[in-house]
Amino acid sequence: MTSRFAAATLGSIVADDFRAASVLERFGLDFCCGGKRTLDEACALRQVDPADVEAALGQLSGPVSADAPDASWAADELTRVIVRRHHAYIRAQVPVITGHLARLTAVHGERHPELHTIRQHFAQIADELQMHLMKEEEILFPYIRALAAAAEQGTPPPPNMFGTVMNPIRMMEAEHQSAGNELEIVRALTHNFTVPADGCATYRVCFEELSAFDRDLRLHIHLENNILFPKALELESALVGAPVARRGR
């Protein structure tokens, strides 16, 4: 396929227009942890016709909401938006979903034994994210904000304990991949969050919550992997006069 999208990465497509996320999700294309793949590469992996994806992307029209973060946003502002929207969402929803899964397992676990496994995987996600958010809020994000301030004020780069910002970024990306893998298992076990025929109201609510949590985390990871982290690397490179470190796909 020869088009403006063919060689574009999934992450850059969503960074340019946040609405593209829903299009890529419809075709099962991973724009967060897999955001460094080009559209053609991702379509080949999923055995999807890229022309269909391009046609769907072409139907996006009208202005993008000014409140939707994109590649034009400054790194320091992105860190604040991520904490305010996505970190707060995780902290609010984890106990709610955990409680609903416990209730579903107790009531429906005998007829639907997969609920026990779903509950275990979500607990793993919750435990991992608790530490992950803390590391971002207390270590990585303050350093990125300090980099942005130094660049704006023309002062030397801030001191750090990790040599280069690439080191904590690699750790955060690995943890993103782990959380994404766990959610992929949950999606498979729930048949893409489909409520069984004998599911009660709590079943429906819980699966809707899991689906919303999945969507929010994918957008959250996209903002960091595909927009914030490259900006942080560019800021550090400009301040120390070193080339931007290469990040693997």
C-alpha positions as CSV (number, residue, x, y, z in Angstrom):
1,M,0.0,0.0,0.0
2,T,1.3,3.4,-1.0
3,S,-0.2,6.1,1.2
4,R,0.6,8.6,3.8
5,F,-0.1,5.9,6.4
6,A,1.9,3.0,5.1
7,A,5.3,3.9,6.6
8,A,3.8,5.7,9.6
9,T,4.1,4.0,13.0
10,L,0.9,3.2,14.9
11,G,2.1,5.5,17.7
12,S,2.6,8.5,15.4
13,I,-0.8,8.0,13.8
14,V,-2.6,8.2,17.1
15,A,-0.2,11.0,18.3
16,D,-1.4,13.1,15.3
17,D,-5.1,12.3,15.8
18,F,-6.3,10.8,19.1
19,R,-9.5,9.5,17.4
20,A,-7.4,7.1,15.4
21,A,-7.0,5.0,18.5
22,S,-10.6,3.6,18.2
23,V,-10.0,2.8,14.6
24,L,-6.8,0.8,15.3
25,E,-8.5,-1.0,18.2
26,R,-11.3,-2.1,15.9
27,F,-8.8,-3.9,13.8
28,G,-6.9,-5.3,16.7
29,L,-3.8,-3.2,16.1
30,D,-1.7,-2.4,19.2
31,F,-0.8,1.3,19.1
32,C,0.6,1.4,22.7
33,C,3.2,-1.2,23.4
34,G,3.4,-2.0,19.7
35,G,3.3,1.7,18.7
36,K,6.7,1.6,17.0
37,R,5.5,-0.8,14.3
38,T,4.5,0.8,11.0
39,L,0.9,0.3,9.8
40,D,2.0,-2.1,7.2
41,E,4.0,-4.2,9.6
42,A,1.2,-4.3,12.2
43,C,-1.4,-5.2,9.6
44,A,0.8,-8.1,8.3
45,L,1.2,-9.4,11.9
46,R,-2.6,-9.3,12.4
47,Q,-3.4,-10.5,8.8
48,V,-5.5,-7.3,8.3
49,D,-5.8,-5.5,4.9
50,P,-4.1,-2.2,5.4
51,A,-6.4,-0.6,2.8
52,D,-9.3,-1.3,5.1
53,V,-7.6,0.4,8.0
54,E,-6.5,3.4,5.8
55,A,-10.1,3.8,4.6
56,A,-11.4,3.9,8.2
57,L,-8.7,6.4,9.2
58,G,-9.7,8.5,6.2
59,Q,-13.2,8.8,7.5
60,L,-12.1,10.7,10.6
61,S,-13.1,14.3,10.0
62,G,-13.7,17.5,11.9
63,P,-11.5,19.2,14.4
64,V,-9.7,17.2,17.1
65,S,-10.6,18.2,20.7
66,A,-8.2,20.7,22.1
67,D,-8.3,18.7,25.3
68,A,-6.8,15.6,23.7
69,P,-3.1,15.3,24.2
70,D,-1.0,14.9,21.1
71,A,2.6,15.3,19.9
72,S,2.4,19.1,20.1
73,W,2.0,19.1,23.9
74,A,5.1,19.9,26.0
75,A,6.7,17.1,28.0
76,D,6.1,18.7,31.4
77,E,2.4,19.3,30.7
78,L,2.0,15.7,29.5
79,T,3.3,14.4,32.8
80,R,0.7,16.4,34.7
81,V,-2.1,15.3,32.4
82,I,-1.1,11.6,32.7
83,V,-1.1,11.8,36.5
84,R,-4.3,13.8,36.7
85,R,-6.3,11.6,34.2
86,H,-4.8,8.2,33.9
87,H,-3.0,7.6,37.3
88,A,-6.1,8.9,39.1
89,Y,-8.3,6.7,37.0
90,I,-6.3,3.6,37.9
91,R,-6.3,4.3,41.6
92,A,-10.1,4.9,41.5
93,Q,-11.0,1.9,39.5
94,V,-8.8,-0.8,40.8
95,P,-10.6,-1.3,44.1
96,V,-14.0,-1.1,42.4
97,I,-13.2,-3.7,39.8
98,T,-11.4,-5.9,42.4
99,G,-14.6,-5.9,44.5
100,H,-16.8,-6.8,41.6
101,L,-14.5,-9.6,40.5
102,A,-14.6,-11.0,44.1
103,R,-18.4,-10.9,44.1
104,L,-18.6,-12.5,40.6
105,T,-16.2,-15.3,41.6
106,A,-18.1,-16.1,44.7
107,V,-21.5,-16.2,43.0
108,H,-20.6,-17.5,39.5
109,G,-17.2,-19.1,39.9
110,E,-18.5,-22.7,39.9
111,R,-20.3,-22.3,36.6
112,H,-17.6,-20.0,35.1
113,P,-14.2,-21.1,36.6
114,E,-12.4,-18.7,34.2
115,L,-13.5,-15.9,36.7
116,H,-10.9,-17.2,39.2
117,T,-8.1,-16.8,36.6
118,I,-9.4,-13.4,35.5
119,R,-9.4,-12.3,39.1
120,Q,-5.8,-13.5,39.5
121,H,-4.5,-11.7,36.4
122,F,-6.3,-8.4,37.4
123,A,-4.7,-8.6,40.8
124,Q,-1.3,-9.0,39.2
125,I,-2.0,-5.9,37.0
126,A,-3.1,-3.9,40.1
127,D,0.0,-4.9,42.1
128,E,2.4,-4.0,39.2
129,L,0.7,-0.7,38.5
130,Q,0.8,0.4,42.1
131,M,4.6,0.4,42.1
132,H,4.8,1.6,38.5
133,L,2.8,4.7,39.2
134,M,4.8,5.5,42.2
135,K,8.1,5.3,40.3
136,E,6.8,7.6,37.6
137,E,5.4,10.2,40.0
138,E,8.3,10.2,42.4
139,I,11.3,9.7,40.1
140,L,10.8,9.8,36.3
141,F,8.2,12.5,35.9
142,P,9.9,15.0,38.2
143,Y,13.1,14.5,36.3
144,I,11.4,15.1,32.9
145,R,9.9,18.3,34.3
146,A,13.3,19.3,35.5
147,L,14.7,18.6,32.0
148,A,12.0,20.8,30.5
149,A,12.7,23.6,32.9
150,A,16.4,23.5,32.2
151,A,15.8,23.6,28.5
152,E,13.4,26.6,28.9
153,Q,15.7,28.5,31.2
154,G,19.0,27.6,29.4
155,T,20.5,26.0,32.5
156,P,22.5,22.8,32.9
157,P,20.7,19.5,33.0
158,P,19.5,18.4,36.4
159,P,21.4,15.8,38.4
160,N,20.1,12.3,38.2
161,M,20.8,8.8,39.7
162,F,20.4,6.8,36.6
163,G,23.0,8.0,34.1
164,T,20.5,8.7,31.3
165,V,16.8,9.0,31.2
166,M,16.8,6.1,28.8
167,N,17.4,3.7,31.7
168,P,14.2,4.4,33.6
169,I,12.3,4.7,30.3
170,R,13.3,1.2,29.4
171,M,12.1,0.0,32.8
172,M,8.8,1.7,32.4
173,E,8.3,0.4,28.9
174,A,9.0,-3.2,30.1
175,E,6.4,-2.7,32.8
176,H,4.0,-1.4,30.3
177,Q,4.5,-4.5,28.2
178,S,3.9,-6.7,31.2
179,A,0.6,-5.0,32.1
180,G,-0.4,-5.1,28.5
181,N,0.3,-8.8,28.3
182,E,-1.8,-9.4,31.5
183,L,-4.7,-7.5,30.0
184,E,-4.4,-9.4,26.8
185,I,-5.0,-12.6,28.8
186,V,-8.0,-11.0,30.5
187,R,-9.4,-10.0,27.1
188,A,-9.0,-13.5,25.8
189,L,-10.6,-15.1,29.0
190,T,-13.6,-12.7,28.8
191,H,-13.9,-13.2,25.0
192,N,-13.3,-9.5,24.6
193,F,-15.4,-8.6,27.6
194,T,-18.5,-10.4,26.4
195,V,-21.0,-11.2,29.2
196,P,-22.2,-14.8,29.1
197,A,-25.9,-15.5,28.6
198,D,-26.5,-16.2,32.3
199,G,-24.6,-13.2,33.5
200,C,-26.2,-10.9,36.0
201,A,-26.2,-7.1,36.3
202,T,-23.0,-7.2,38.3
203,Y,-21.4,-9.4,35.6
204,R,-22.3,-6.8,32.9
205,V,-21.1,-3.8,35.0
206,C,-17.8,-5.5,35.9
207,F,-17.1,-6.4,32.3
208,E,-17.9,-2.9,31.2
209,E,-15.5,-1.6,33.8
210,L,-12.8,-4.0,32.7
211,S,-13.3,-2.9,29.1
212,A,-13.0,0.7,30.0
213,F,-9.9,0.0,32.1
214,D,-8.4,-1.7,29.1
215,R,-9.1,1.2,26.8
216,D,-7.8,3.8,29.3
217,L,-4.6,1.8,30.0
218,R,-3.8,1.5,26.3
219,L,-4.2,5.3,25.8
220,H,-2.2,5.9,28.9
221,I,0.7,3.7,27.6
222,H,0.5,5.3,24.2
223,L,0.9,8.8,25.7
224,E,4.0,7.7,27.5
225,N,5.7,5.3,25.0
226,N,5.0,7.2,21.8
227,I,4.9,10.9,22.9
228,L,6.3,11.6,26.4
229,F,9.3,9.3,26.4
230,P,10.7,10.5,22.9
231,K,10.3,14.1,24.1
232,A,12.2,13.3,27.3
233,L,15.0,11.8,25.3
234,E,15.2,14.7,22.9
235,L,15.3,17.2,25.9
236,E,18.1,15.3,27.5
237,S,20.0,15.0,24.3
238,A,19.7,18.8,23.6
239,L,20.9,19.6,27.1
240,V,23.9,17.2,27.2
241,G,24.8,17.5,23.5
242,A,24.6,13.7,22.9
243,P,22.7,11.9,20.2
244,V,19.2,10.6,21.1
245,A,19.5,7.0,22.3
246,R,18.0,4.4,20.0
247,R,14.9,2.6,21.3
248,G,14.1,-0.9,20.2
249,R,10.8,-1.8,18.6
